[in-house]
Amino acid sequence: MDGWAVDYVRLDTNGHPIYAPYCYRDERTTIAKSAADTLVSPESFFAQTGAQPLRINTAYQLFADNHAGVTPHTPWSLLPEFVLIWLGGRRVAEYTNATHTGLVDLETGDWSRSIFKKLGLAIESAPPIVPPGTTVGKLNGPLSELPAFSDTELIVPACHDTASAIAAINVDPVSGMEHTAYIVSGTWSLVGTIVATPITSRLAQYAGFTNQGAAAGGYCFHTNVNGMWLLKQCMDHWNAQGRRVDLPVLINQAEHITDLPGLINVDAPELLLAGKMPARINRELATEGIAAIPDTPGNEAVFARLIFASLAARYASVLKNLESLTGRSFSQITILGGGSRNSLLTRLTQESTGLPVICGEAEGSTLGNFAVQLAALDSAGESSGPLSPVLIRKWAVRLATCRSL
């Protein structure tokens, strides 16, 4: 299983959920993070963990639990790993996913006892961290009674979906990533590159970058940019009003919009919240002194073009920061995820960055997930350590070829 990061479920002694998990967008962490910052400063947090100190991080969610009266020693599991528990696996935290919690020490690669202690969290409640490719048990339950699943191993891939997607990038894993930037385009846009060692300078922190574990060693050094969340929220709003919108048609219509009033800051805090997105976008336009777009039938394509153009402009500014922080000069961008199917966004990204854009797999997370598992089986019995990036790429290419056939 892979999935989004930072969210978790609290478990009883039998491994069953105690209550429904919170979504990371829940505003309960707004106050919690402010309080936590007095115990561990954002600068110290970033230096120790490499994780951007965002209020959505598991660290601040667990801290909010403490203030809500949850017993700190109550065990928890990150969501993808919880599904593996449900299928029959033991409780673990896969490394790439664990690094998103803001609780992993960069020096040791294990839970930071310092952060746990300062935030009043119980390290005993955390599952042991294991590398991607670890076998965690055998499938049990009704599925295991079927002949095809009678002896099925449960293997943790890169449980964070972005780490799985990046593992599927089809470039030379030794030299190619040095000059390749990636954009994993979905609800969020993750814009970055792979680095061998974490970058924890103040400049990196203030530019919004984070260091997350990569499937084959090293770090995914990227920043979160808002993504298709903006358009999806607009479409939900329009559909609720009876203005049915078909995405391919909307993209095609947006191709022909050339007269935009301006651009918006796609990462404005209000645009990260749910509901009434066209009105939120218009409020952002107003802060820039730009005329609003009437939220009336026929203007849906104008909103879409504004979102795509603003995203592309943001990608360009992030890539400039990325080159400066890494000392690299990129020769190409690989776009993965559902956004790779958006030809307009791809073209605007190419124009705004001046770099050729390669469209990778829309289902990159799935391919990378499988590739990591197959690489682990392929290397079974070899010395412990990170999986070979060459082996992961071999399987990713084979899987992509099979899929195309």
ZAZA-921291 format. One record per residue (C-alpha): residue number from 1; z, y, x. Coordinates in steps of 0.2 Angstrom, whole numbers, plus 5000, padded with zeros to 4 digits. Example, Ala and Ser with C-alpha at 12.3 -4.5 7.8 and 13.67 -1.06 7.14 Angstrom:
2
  num    pz    py    px
    1  5039  4978  5062
    2  5036  4995  5068
END
This chain:
405
  num    pz    py    px
    1  5000  5000  5000
    2  4997  5018  5005
    3  5000  5034  4996
    4  5006  5052  4997
    5  5021  5056  5008
    6  5038  5063  5006
    7  5043  5056  4989
    8  5055  5041  4988
    9  5065  5031  4976
   10  5084  5027  4976
   11  5088  5009  4975
   12  5103  4998  4969
   13  5109  4983  4979
   14  5095  4972  4972
   15  5081  4984  4977
   16  5078  4990  4960
   17  5076  5009  4956
   18  5091  5018  4950
   19  5082  5032  4942
   20  5064  5039  4941
   21  5059  5048  4957
   22  5056  5066  4958
   23  5039  5074  4962
   24  5039  5084  4978
   25  5033  5099  4968
   26  5049  5099  4959
   27  5058  5116  4962
   28  5075  5109  4965
   29  5072  5110  4983
   30  5069  5129  4983
   31  5088  5132  4984
   32  5091  5116  4994
   33  5080  5121  5008
   34  5088  5138  5009
   35  5105  5130  5011
   36  5098  5117  5023
   37  5091  5131  5034
   38  5108  5137  5038
   39  5113  5120  5045
   40  5097  5117  5054
   41  5086  5131  5057
   42  5067  5129  5054
   43  5063  5132  5072
   44  5075  5118  5077
   45  5069  5107  5064
   46  5051  5109  5070
   47  5056  5107  5088
   48  5065  5091  5085
   49  5054  5082  5072
   50  5037  5090  5075
   51  5036  5091  5056
   52  5032  5108  5048
   53  5049  5113  5039
   54  5042  5113  5021
   55  5053  5112  5006
   56  5044  5096  5000
   57  5050  5086  5015
   58  5060  5071  5011
   59  5074  5079  5022
   60  5076  5093  5009
   61  5074  5082  4994
   62  5088  5071  5001
   63  5099  5086  5004
   64  5096  5092  4986
   65  5102  5074  4980
   66  5118  5077  4989
   67  5121  5094  4980
   68  5117  5085  4964
   69  5130  5072  4966
   70  5120  5057  4972
   71  5131  5047  4984
   72  5123  5049  5001
   73  5124  5031  5006
   74  5113  5026  4991
   75  5098  5016  4999
   76  5081  5024  4997
   77  5063  5019  5000
   78  5047  5029  5002
   79  5035  5026  4988
   80  5021  5015  4996
   81  5034  5004  5005
   82  5044  5003  4988
   83  5028  4994  4980
   84  5029  4982  4995
   85  5047  4978  4991
   86  5042  4976  4973
   87  5028  4963  4979
   88  5041  4954  4989
   89  5043  4963  5006
   90  5058  4968  5015
   91  5064  4987  5014
   92  5056  4996  5029
   93  5049  5014  5032
   94  5031  5013  5040
   95  5030  5025  5055
   96  5016  5036  5050
   97  5024  5039  5033
   98  5042  5041  5040
   99  5036  5055  5051
  100  5032  5065  5036
  101  5051  5065  5030
  102  5056  5078  5043
  103  5069  5065  5049
  104  5061  5056  5064
  105  5065  5062  5081
  106  5050  5065  5092
  107  5058  5059  5108
  108  5063  5042  5101
  109  5051  5039  5087
  110  5066  5033  5076
  111  5078  5042  5064
  112  5086  5058  5071
  113  5104  5055  5070
  114  5106  5074  5074
  115  5097  5080  5059
  116  5105  5067  5047
  117  5122  5072  5053
  118  5119  5091  5052
  119  5112  5089  5034
  120  5126  5078  5029
  121  5114  5063  5025
  122  5119  5045  5028
  123  5108  5037  5041
  124  5113  5020  5034
  125  5104  5023  5018
  126  5087  5025  5027
  127  5076  5009  5030
  128  5072  5003  5047
  129  5056  5011  5054
  130  5042  4999  5059
  131  5024  5002  5066
  132  5008  5000  5056
  133  5002  4982  5055
  134  5019  4975  5053
  135  5021  4960  5042
  136  5036  4962  5030
  137  5036  4946  5020
  138  5026  4935  5008
  139  5020  4940  4991
  140  5031  4933  4977
  141  5032  4934  4958
  142  5018  4929  4945
  143  5003  4934  4957
  144  5009  4922  4970
  145  5007  4908  4957
  146  4988  4910  4958
  147  4979  4899  4971
  148  4971  4914  4979
  149  4988  4923  4982
  150  4998  4907  4986
  151  5001  4912  5004
  152  4998  4930  5005
  153  5006  4940  5019
  154  5012  4958  5015
  155  5007  4970  5029
  156  5011  4988  5030
  157  4995  4998  5035
  158  4997  5016  5039
  159  5007  5019  5023
  160  5003  5038  5023
  161  4986  5039  5014
  162  4980  5053  5026
  163  4984  5043  5042
  164  4974  5028  5034
  165  4959  5040  5030
  166  4959  5047  5048
  167  4960  5029  5055
  168  4943  5026  5046
  169  4934  5041  5055
  170  4918  5034  5063
  171  4919  5042  5080
  172  4922  5035  5097
  173  4941  5033  5097
  174  4943  5037  5116
  175  4931  5052  5118
  176  4925  5057  5101
  177  4941  5064  5094
  178  4943  5076  5108
  179  4929  5086  5100
  180  4930  5081  5082
  181  4941  5090  5069
  182  4944  5082  5052
  183  4947  5088  5034
  184  4954  5076  5023
  185  4949  5084  5006
  186  4958  5079  4990
  187  4972  5087  4980
  188  4977  5094  4997
  189  4966  5098  5012
  190  4973  5092  5028
  191  4964  5101  5042
  192  4967  5096  5060
  193  4963  5084  5074
  194  4971  5069  5084
  195  4982  5074  5099
  196  4990  5062  5112
  197  5006  5072  5112
  198  5015  5083  5099
  199  5012  5102  5099
  200  5029  5110  5095
  201  5026  5128  5101
  202  5032  5143  5090
  203  5014  5148  5088
  204  5010  5130  5081
  205  5025  5132  5069
  206  5021  5149  5063
  207  5002  5144  5060
  208  5008  5130  5048
  209  5004  5115  5059
  210  5013  5099  5059
  211  5013  5083  5070
  212  5012  5067  5060
  213  5011  5049  5067
  214  4993  5042  5069
  215  4989  5024  5065
  216  4984  5020  5083
  217  4997  5031  5092
  218  4996  5049  5096
  219  4998  5062  5082
  220  4988  5069  5067
  221  4990  5088  5071
  222  4985  5097  5056
  223  4990  5110  5043
  224  4991  5108  5024
  225  4978  5119  5015
  226  4977  5119  4996
  227  4963  5108  4989
  228  4955  5101  4974
  229  4972  5104  4965
  230  4966  5122  4961
  231  4950  5115  4952
  232  4959  5101  4944
  233  4972  5113  4937
  234  4958  5124  4930
  235  4949  5110  4922
  236  4965  5103  4914
  237  4967  5121  4907
  238  4950  5122  4900
  239  4950  5104  4893
  240  4966  5108  4884
  241  4957  5123  4876
  242  4943  5111  4870
  243  4931  5118  4884
  244  4926  5101  4891
  245  4920  5102  4909
  246  4910  5089  4919
  247  4913  5090  4937
  248  4896  5086  4944
  249  4888  5099  4931
  250  4901  5112  4936
  251  4897  5110  4955
  252  4879  5111  4951
  253  4882  5127  4941
  254  4893  5134  4954
  255  4878  5132  4967
  256  4869  5146  4958
  257  4884  5159  4958
  258  4881  5171  4971
  259  4890  5187  4966
  260  4908  5184  4969
  261  4921  5198  4967
  262  4930  5192  4983
  263  4940  5178  4990
  264  4958  5173  4987
  265  4972  5166  4998
  266  4971  5148  4992
  267  4989  5145  5000
  268  4998  5158  4990
  269  5014  5150  4984
  270  5010  5153  4965
  271  4994  5143  4967
  272  5004  5128  4972
  273  5012  5127  4955
  274  5005  5119  4939
  275  4999  5126  4923
  276  4987  5141  4918
  277  4978  5141  4935
  278  4964  5153  4930
  279  4978  5166  4926
  280  4986  5162  4943
  281  4970  5165  4952
  282  4967  5181  4943
  283  4984  5187  4948
  284  4980  5183  4966
  285  4963  5193  4964
  286  4974  5208  4958
  287  4985  5207  4973
  288  4969  5210  4983
  289  4963  5224  4972
  290  4949  5214  4965
  291  4943  5213  4947
  292  4949  5198  4937
  293  4937  5185  4931
  294  4937  5184  4912
  295  4944  5166  4907
  296  4930  5164  4894
  297  4917  5150  4891
  298  4903  5152  4903
  299  4914  5158  4918
  300  4920  5141  4923
  301  4907  5140  4937
  302  4912  5157  4943
  303  4930  5151  4946
  304  4924  5135  4954
  305  4913  5145  4966
  306  4927  5156  4970
  307  4938  5141  4974
  308  4925  5133  4985
  309  4921  5149  4995
  310  4940  5153  4997
  311  4943  5135  5003
  312  4929  5136  5016
  313  4935  5153  5022
  314  4952  5146  5025
  315  4945  5130  5034
  316  4936  5142  5046
  317  4952  5152  5050
  318  4962  5136  5052
  319  4949  5129  5064
  320  4950  5144  5075
  321  4969  5142  5076
  322  4967  5124  5080
  323  4955  5127  5094
  324  4967  5140  5101
  325  4982  5129  5100
  326  4974  5113  5107
  327  4963  5121  5120
  328  4948  5112  5113
  329  4931  5117  5107
  330  4925  5106  5093
  331  4907  5101  5090
  332  4909  5093  5073
  333  4919  5092  5058
  334  4922  5075  5048
  335  4926  5077  5030
  336  4935  5062  5021
  337  4941  5060  5004
  338  4934  5065  4987
  339  4929  5082  4993
  340  4916  5074  5004
  341  4906  5071  4989
  342  4906  5090  4985
  343  4889  5095  4992
  344  4893  5114  4989
  345  4910  5114  4997
  346  4902  5104  5012
  347  4888  5117  5014
  348  4900  5132  5012
  349  4912  5124  5025
  350  4897  5122  5037
  351  4892  5140  5035
  352  4909  5147  5037
  353  4914  5137  5052
  354  4897  5136  5061
  355  4899  5118  5064
  356  4890  5103  5058
  357  4899  5093  5045
  358  4899  5074  5044
  359  4903  5067  5027
  360  4914  5052  5030
  361  4920  5039  5017
  362  4926  5046  5000
  363  4938  5031  5000
  364  4943  5033  5018
  365  4961  5029  5014
  366  4956  5012  5007
  367  4945  5008  5022
  368  4957  5014  5035
  369  4971  5004  5026
  370  4961  4988  5027
  371  4955  4991  5045
  372  4973  4993  5051
  373  4978  4977  5042
  374  4963  4967  5049
  375  4966  4975  5067
  376  4984  4969  5066
  377  4978  4951  5061
  378  4965  4952  5075
  379  4978  4956  5088
  380  4991  4945  5082
  381  5001  4937  5097
  382  4997  4951  5109
  383  5010  4963  5117
  384  5019  4974  5105
  385  5014  4993  5104
  386  5002  5004  5095
  387  4987  4995  5088
  388  4971  4997  5098
  389  4960  5012  5091
  390  4945  5003  5097
  391  4950  4988  5086
  392  4954  4998  5071
  393  4937  5007  5072
  394  4928  4990  5074
  395  4935  4985  5057
  396  4932  5002  5049
  397  4914  5001  5054
  398  4912  4983  5047
  399  4921  4988  5031
  400  4910  5003  5028
  401  4894  4993  5032
  402  4900  4980  5019
  403  4904  4993  5006
  404  4886  5001  5008
  405  4878  4984  5005
END
